[in-house]
Structures are given as structure tokens and as C-alpha cells.
Amino acid sequence: MIKSILAYSLLVLGLPLITAWLASYLPNALVEKIWPIERISAVYYMAKSSLEGLIAILCAYLLFKLLQVEITIWIPVLVCTVSTLWRLVQNEGFMVVFINIGILVGYKLFPHLQVFFNQW
């Protein structure tokens, strides 16, 4: 009971999203140093947001695996909700679609990745 409360509260606080943002911060900083902001395509930001969503959902699943809490459908729902609120507060409403696409792709890939890692 305590572990599940801790795991879900970390989801609501946005720990997987912060982890994903930190993981993509260095590559993003390098790209922005090499090319000026005006030359970077919007497609890059769309792909970066999708990758952040993928990393966020995989971090959320890893958190639940480490705490040994049952993985349910509420994990991607909460991560999508928190990511939507986070992007809307940052005035990046257009990127909500792409980060949620990344989260849903991670949700669909997780069973396959879990089988792969269990064989490892």
C-alpha cells in the first residue's frame, strides 16, 4: 500500500517527465549550440517531444518495477495528464500531441521490451 502510494505520487509530481527532460537536455543543448534557433526545424522539436514521452513512460514503468508495484493502465493516463498540464503551463500546447504520442508508443512497446529484458 505504501509503495503504491509512493509510486503514484511520484508520477503525479512528474518524476518521469523530469527524468526524460534531463535525459534530452544535453543533446538539445548541443543541437542549439551548433545551429541557430531559427534554422532548427519544427520537426526536430516534434521528434524531441515524442522521444521525451517515450523516455518518460519507460522511466515510469521502471519506477513501478523497482518498487514492485503492479503496472496498470493508470500509469500512461497519469503521465499523459501530467505531461499535458506541464506543456500547457510552458505555452507549448502544440507539443502536447507529440509528447502524448511518445507516451502511447512507449505504452505499446513496453510488453515487447519487457520480454526482451527478461531474456537478457
HUBELJO-V69408 format. One record per backbone hydrogen bond with DSSP energy under -0.5 kcal/mol. NH is the residue of the N-H (numbers start at 1). CO is the residue of the C=O. If there is no record, write none. Layout:
# HUBELJO-V69408
{{NH CO} {NH CO}}
This chain:
# HUBELJO-V69408
{{5 1} {6 2} {7 3} {8 4} {9 5} {10 6} {11 7} {12 8} {13 9} {14 10} {14 11} {15 10} {18 14} {19 15} {20 16} {21 17} {22 18} {23 19} {24 20} {25 21} {25 22} {26 22} {28 24} {29 25} {30 26} {31 27} {32 28} {33 29} {34 30} {35 31} {39 36} {40 36} {40 37} {45 41} {46 42} {47 43} {48 44} {49 45} {50 46} {51 47} {52 48} {53 49} {54 50} {55 51} {56 52} {57 53} {58 54} {59 55} {60 56} {61 57} {62 58} {63 59} {64 60} {65 61} {66 62} {67 63} {68 65} {69 64} {72 70} {75 72} {77 73} {78 74} {79 75} {80 76} {81 77} {82 78} {83 79} {84 80} {85 81} {86 82} {87 83} {88 84} {89 85} {90 86} {91 88} {92 87} {95 92} {96 93} {97 94} {99 95} {100 96} {101 97} {102 98} {103 99} {104 100} {105 101} {106 102} {107 103} {108 104} {109 105} {110 106} {113 109} {114 110} {115 111} {116 112} {117 113} {118 114} {119 115} {120 116}}
